[in-house]
């Protein structure tokens, strides 16, 4: 008598960091796993269950129809395909939208947009959840295929995105469908001298580190606890194969929370002059300068700039410079294996001793203690 289950895993780019979770579960439950590329599913496959990310694509649609027709248990972990007889374990879009909206609103943002350069029904769900949680002016809906069509080229996409960014009110909070979209819009901002995060803050609905943790731009993302989600998907498939769960069961998992990085680590500054000052500080963070240089660059007296800073930010321009230097130092500590003295020099401090004093005053820890706690 057969004691194991034959399971097909249709692999894709978003599954790779969860293979170990699936493999460990498969070992415990005595699954025999066959792996195939999701765009090229095996024809006339026979087995006990399938775990995959299904897209609206001809070969995958035909394969899915065959599975459902034969009543083979299927668990989708993408959530784009919705139909009777298809199980799914997906992230809770309402909770994602609530986390994103609160993250931005806590930082004082009034204007927001939802961005993606592809479209599915799930994109509408993500936007609706974000817009429902947003207080005040309804977020803009920037979905490229809905305006330009799926066959438009990359240059047209870049031009369209650039126009959206330049015409939108600032400061602007942008919530993206995924980290790939977030990395794209961050690149457009950098290429067009649009300050991130002071003019445009960016948060992704997921956290794929290949997109979010780059030297040029570390992007905030929502930790959807993907390993837990894939474990739940494997458990649901097991229950389906054992006849203990309906073939159309859908499970929604809760995200852990927002991982704050450079792209949203800011307080929204409505005043354009003060926002320009903060942008200039960030762009010159590796050099030595003081408040008087910042005031001279934007052509206003330092006394006036300090008054604006204290009114809007609650502290002086000098404190803002120190704060932004320490934020950049923290980013460098996380991404580089350099001596702290080198990081002090890279963030405009005259020596490591002064760097340490400022770091401790702002964070409550020495640079060495902070590195040990976070690296």
NUZAMI-999116 format. One line per 2 residues: number of its first residue (from 1); their letters; for each residue x, z, y of C-alpha. Coordinates in Angstrom, 2 decimals. Layout:
N
NUM> A> X Z Y  ...
// end
This chain:
375
1> XX> 0.00 0.00 0.00  1.27 -0.89 3.48
3> XX> 2.31 2.22 5.41  3.77 0.69 8.56
5> XX> 2.33 -1.37 11.43  3.67 -4.79 12.41
7> XX> 3.77 -4.81 16.21  4.62 -7.67 18.55
9> XX> 6.32 -6.80 21.83  6.07 -9.64 24.34
11> XX> 9.09 -9.01 26.56  9.32 -9.55 30.31
13> XX> 11.55 -8.58 33.24  9.64 -5.39 34.02
15> XX> 9.78 -4.04 30.47  13.55 -3.70 30.11
17> XX> 13.88 -0.15 31.46  11.22 1.10 29.03
19> XX> 12.45 -0.42 25.76  14.01 2.89 24.72
21> XX> 10.66 4.72 25.08  8.88 2.12 22.98
23> XX> 11.69 2.06 20.40  11.65 5.85 19.97
25> XX> 7.89 5.87 19.53  8.08 2.95 17.10
27> XX> 10.59 4.87 14.97  8.34 7.91 14.83
29> XX> 5.27 5.88 13.87  7.07 3.51 11.48
31> XX> 6.36 0.34 13.46  8.10 -2.88 12.51
33> XX> 8.64 -4.54 15.90  9.02 -8.26 16.57
35> XX> 10.13 -9.20 20.08  9.26 -12.51 21.76
37> XX> 9.44 -13.83 25.32  6.03 -13.43 26.92
39> XX> 5.89 -17.02 28.23  6.53 -18.31 24.71
41> XX> 4.42 -16.21 22.31  4.78 -17.04 18.57
43> XX> 2.14 -19.43 17.29  -0.24 -18.24 14.56
45> XX> 1.27 -14.75 14.70  -0.23 -12.29 12.25
47> XX> 0.26 -8.56 12.57  -1.40 -5.32 13.54
49> XX> -1.03 -5.00 17.30  0.50 -6.40 20.48
51> XX> 2.06 -4.75 23.53  2.66 -7.01 26.53
53> XX> 2.36 -7.89 30.22  -0.18 -10.70 30.35
55> XX> -0.26 -13.17 33.22  -2.73 -15.90 34.09
57> XX> -0.59 -18.59 32.44  -1.76 -21.26 29.91
59> XX> 0.36 -20.32 26.89  -0.28 -16.61 27.36
61> XX> -4.02 -17.15 27.93  -4.33 -19.19 24.73
63> XX> -2.42 -16.58 22.75  -4.52 -13.76 24.19
65> XX> -7.76 -15.57 23.34  -6.55 -15.94 19.76
67> XX> -5.75 -12.23 19.50  -9.09 -11.12 20.92
69> XX> -10.98 -13.57 18.72  -9.25 -12.16 15.63
71> XX> -9.82 -8.59 16.92  -6.13 -7.75 16.84
73> XX> -5.51 -4.67 19.03  -3.82 -5.57 22.29
75> XX> -2.55 -3.28 25.07  -1.68 -4.92 28.37
77> XX> 0.67 -3.02 30.70  0.27 -5.27 33.74
79> XX> -3.43 -5.06 34.54  -3.85 -8.59 35.88
81> XX> -5.84 -9.88 32.88  -9.16 -8.07 32.49
83> XX> -11.53 -9.03 29.70  -13.62 -7.59 26.91
85> XX> -11.59 -6.65 23.87  -8.32 -6.21 25.80
87> XX> -6.90 -2.71 26.16  -4.70 -1.73 29.08
89> XX> -2.59 1.10 30.47  -2.13 0.57 34.21
91> XX> -1.13 2.48 37.31  -4.00 3.92 39.31
93> XX> -4.28 1.61 42.34  -6.39 4.13 44.27
95> XX> -3.71 6.79 43.90  -0.95 4.31 44.82
97> XX> -2.84 3.32 47.98  -3.44 6.94 48.93
99> XX> 0.23 7.83 48.52  1.34 4.80 50.56
101> XX> -1.14 5.39 53.39  -0.32 9.11 53.63
103> XX> 3.42 8.42 53.55  3.14 6.18 56.61
105> XX> 0.51 8.18 58.49  2.54 11.39 58.12
107> XX> 5.28 9.55 60.00  2.95 8.62 62.84
109> XX> 2.30 4.95 62.06  -0.87 3.44 63.50
111> XX> -0.42 -0.25 62.59  -0.06 -1.38 58.98
113> XX> -0.07 -4.45 56.73  -0.15 -5.20 53.02
115> XX> 2.27 -7.96 51.98  2.74 -10.17 48.93
117> XX> 3.77 -13.78 48.33  1.60 -14.16 45.24
119> XX> -2.02 -13.33 44.49  -4.09 -11.93 41.63
121> XX> -7.22 -9.81 41.54  -4.94 -6.79 41.30
123> XX> -3.54 -7.62 44.75  -7.03 -7.24 46.20
125> XX> -7.35 -3.87 44.44  -4.04 -2.67 45.86
127> XX> -5.00 -3.71 49.38  -8.50 -2.22 49.19
129> XX> -7.10 1.12 48.00  -4.51 1.17 50.79
131> XX> -7.04 0.15 53.46  -9.58 2.73 52.26
133> XX> -7.03 5.53 52.60  -5.79 4.36 56.01
135> XX> -7.23 6.14 59.05  -7.84 4.02 62.12
137> XX> -7.16 0.30 62.60  -7.65 -1.52 59.27
139> XX> -4.33 -2.80 57.82  -3.66 -6.52 57.99
141> XX> -3.80 -8.49 54.73  -0.75 -10.73 54.41
143> XX> -1.22 -12.70 51.18  0.70 -15.98 51.22
145> XX> -1.28 -18.03 48.65  -4.57 -17.16 50.36
147> XX> -3.37 -18.83 53.55  -0.89 -21.49 52.43
149> XX> -1.66 -22.38 48.82  0.48 -21.88 45.75
151> XX> 2.44 -25.12 46.08  4.01 -24.48 49.49
153> XX> 7.81 -24.25 49.55  10.15 -21.35 50.24
155> XX> 10.94 -22.49 53.79  7.24 -22.53 54.63
157> XX> 6.91 -19.03 53.15  9.84 -17.77 55.24
159> XX> 8.39 -19.35 58.41  4.96 -17.85 57.70
161> XX> 6.43 -14.39 57.07  8.57 -14.58 60.20
163> XX> 5.54 -15.46 62.36  3.56 -12.58 60.88
165> XX> 6.36 -10.14 61.63  6.96 -11.28 65.20
167> XX> 3.26 -11.33 66.12  2.35 -7.96 64.60
169> XX> 2.18 -4.80 66.77  5.13 -2.44 66.47
171> XX> 6.05 -0.11 64.97  4.51 -1.58 61.82
173> XX> 4.16 -0.02 58.35  4.26 -2.56 55.51
175> XX> 3.08 -1.69 51.99  4.09 -4.33 49.46
177> XX> 2.63 -5.21 46.07  5.99 -4.68 44.35
179> XX> 9.68 -4.14 45.01  10.45 -7.88 44.76
181> XX> 8.12 -8.50 47.70  9.61 -5.51 49.54
183> XX> 13.16 -6.81 49.13  12.03 -10.22 50.37
185> XX> 10.43 -8.98 53.56  13.39 -6.67 54.22
187> XX> 15.67 -9.71 53.99  13.49 -11.64 56.46
189> XX> 13.67 -8.69 58.86  17.46 -8.46 58.59
191> XX> 17.89 -12.22 59.05  15.76 -12.18 62.20
193> XX> 17.11 -9.03 63.90  13.93 -7.04 63.28
195> XX> 14.91 -3.41 62.99  14.10 -1.62 59.73
197> XX> 12.76 1.06 59.78  12.25 1.50 63.54
199> XX> 10.22 -1.66 64.18  9.12 -2.35 60.60
201> XX> 8.99 0.29 57.84  8.68 -0.95 54.25
203> XX> 7.32 0.78 51.14  6.94 -0.79 47.69
205> XX> 4.13 0.05 45.26  6.76 0.43 42.54
207> XX> 10.45 1.27 42.35  12.55 -1.34 40.58
209> XX> 16.08 -0.25 41.48  17.55 -3.75 41.30
211> XX> 15.40 -4.54 44.35  15.16 -1.18 46.14
213> XX> 18.72 0.17 46.01  20.86 -2.43 47.74
215> XX> 23.86 -1.87 49.94  22.26 -3.90 52.75
217> XX> 18.88 -2.12 52.62  17.67 0.79 50.49
219> XX> 13.90 0.49 50.19  11.39 3.27 49.64
221> XX> 9.21 2.94 46.56  6.51 4.76 44.65
223> XX> 7.64 6.33 41.39  4.93 5.20 38.98
225> XX> 6.53 7.09 36.09  6.89 3.86 34.13
227> XX> 8.37 5.50 31.04  5.33 7.74 30.75
229> XX> 3.05 4.73 31.26  4.73 2.78 28.47
231> XX> 4.56 5.78 26.19  0.81 5.98 26.88
233> XX> 0.54 2.25 26.13  2.28 2.70 22.77
235> XX> 0.06 5.68 21.93  -3.08 3.73 22.84
237> XX> -2.01 0.82 20.65  -1.44 3.22 17.76
239> XX> -4.94 4.69 18.20  -6.43 1.19 18.31
241> XX> -4.62 0.14 15.13  -5.84 3.33 13.43
243> XX> -9.43 2.62 14.51  -9.52 5.70 16.76
245> XX> -9.89 3.89 20.10  -12.05 1.00 21.27
247> XX> -10.22 -2.34 21.59  -11.22 -2.54 25.26
249> XX> -9.97 0.92 26.28  -8.37 1.07 29.74
251> XX> -6.20 4.05 30.74  -5.01 4.68 34.31
253> XX> -1.88 6.73 34.89  -1.02 8.67 38.03
255> XX> 2.19 7.95 39.99  4.64 10.78 40.58
257> XX> 5.10 10.25 44.31  7.06 8.38 46.97
259> XX> 10.85 8.04 46.80  11.89 8.00 50.46
261> XX> 14.86 5.82 51.37  16.14 4.18 54.53
263> XX> 13.26 1.69 54.92  10.71 4.42 55.76
265> XX> 12.91 7.38 56.70  11.77 7.39 60.30
267> XX> 9.21 8.81 62.70  7.15 6.03 64.32
269> XX> 8.15 5.54 67.95  5.40 3.79 69.95
271> XX> 7.51 3.46 73.12  9.42 0.17 72.98
273> XX> 12.33 1.39 75.13  12.92 4.43 72.97
275> XX> 12.52 2.32 69.83  15.20 -0.04 71.14
277> XX> 17.49 2.93 71.75  16.99 4.17 68.18
279> XX> 17.62 0.65 66.85  20.88 0.37 68.83
281> XX> 22.02 3.73 67.49  21.40 2.61 63.91
283> XX> 23.14 -0.72 64.35  26.28 0.89 65.77
285> XX> 26.29 3.97 63.57  29.82 3.35 62.24
287> XX> 31.36 3.44 65.71  31.95 6.31 68.12
289> XX> 29.58 6.42 71.06  27.45 8.88 72.94
291> XX> 24.08 9.05 74.70  25.46 7.59 77.96
293> XX> 26.44 4.33 76.20  22.98 4.01 74.63
295> XX> 21.33 4.55 78.02  23.63 1.97 79.64
297> XX> 22.86 -0.60 76.93  19.15 -0.51 77.64
299> XX> 19.60 -0.15 81.39  17.96 3.20 82.18
301> XX> 19.39 6.54 83.40  20.40 8.97 80.66
303> XX> 18.23 11.69 82.19  15.16 9.48 81.82
305> XX> 16.09 8.47 78.26  16.57 12.11 77.29
307> XX> 13.20 13.02 78.77  11.54 10.21 76.78
309> XX> 13.33 11.30 73.59  12.30 14.94 73.99
311> XX> 8.70 13.93 74.71  8.36 11.47 71.79
313> XX> 10.79 12.88 69.21  11.09 16.52 70.19
315> XX> 14.85 16.42 70.72  17.60 14.85 72.86
317> XX> 19.28 11.46 72.38  22.41 13.26 71.18
319> XX> 20.38 14.97 68.44  18.88 11.63 67.44
321> XX> 22.37 10.13 67.17  23.48 13.05 64.98
323> XX> 20.37 12.79 62.81  20.80 9.04 62.24
325> XX> 24.51 9.46 61.48  23.71 12.07 58.83
327> XX> 20.97 9.89 57.32  23.47 7.05 56.97
329> XX> 26.03 9.48 55.55  23.54 10.57 52.88
331> XX> 22.92 6.94 51.96  26.66 6.33 51.63
333> XX> 27.13 9.46 49.53  24.48 8.17 47.13
335> XX> 25.80 4.61 46.92  29.58 4.94 47.22
337> XX> 32.18 6.95 45.35  34.29 7.53 48.44
339> XX> 35.95 10.65 49.78  33.84 12.55 52.26
341> XX> 36.48 11.97 54.92  36.00 8.21 54.50
343> XX> 32.22 8.59 54.79  32.70 10.68 57.94
345> XX> 34.75 7.88 59.46  32.20 5.25 58.35
347> XX> 29.43 7.09 60.18  31.25 7.51 63.49
349> XX> 32.45 11.13 63.22  35.83 11.91 64.76
351> XX> 36.94 14.02 61.79  35.72 15.43 58.48
353> XX> 35.47 19.00 59.82  33.01 18.08 62.57
355> XX> 31.10 15.87 60.12  30.71 18.85 57.80
357> XX> 29.43 21.12 60.58  26.80 18.61 61.74
359> XX> 25.79 17.78 58.16  25.22 21.46 57.35
361> XX> 23.30 22.10 60.57  20.87 19.26 59.83
363> XX> 20.52 19.51 56.02  21.30 23.17 55.35
365> XX> 24.06 22.10 52.91  27.66 20.97 53.15
367> XX> 28.29 17.30 52.28  29.90 18.43 49.01
369> XX> 26.89 20.59 48.08  24.48 17.79 48.95
371> XX> 26.45 15.27 46.84  26.44 17.64 43.87
373> XX> 22.67 18.17 44.18  21.73 14.50 44.55
375> X> 24.32 12.44 42.65
// end
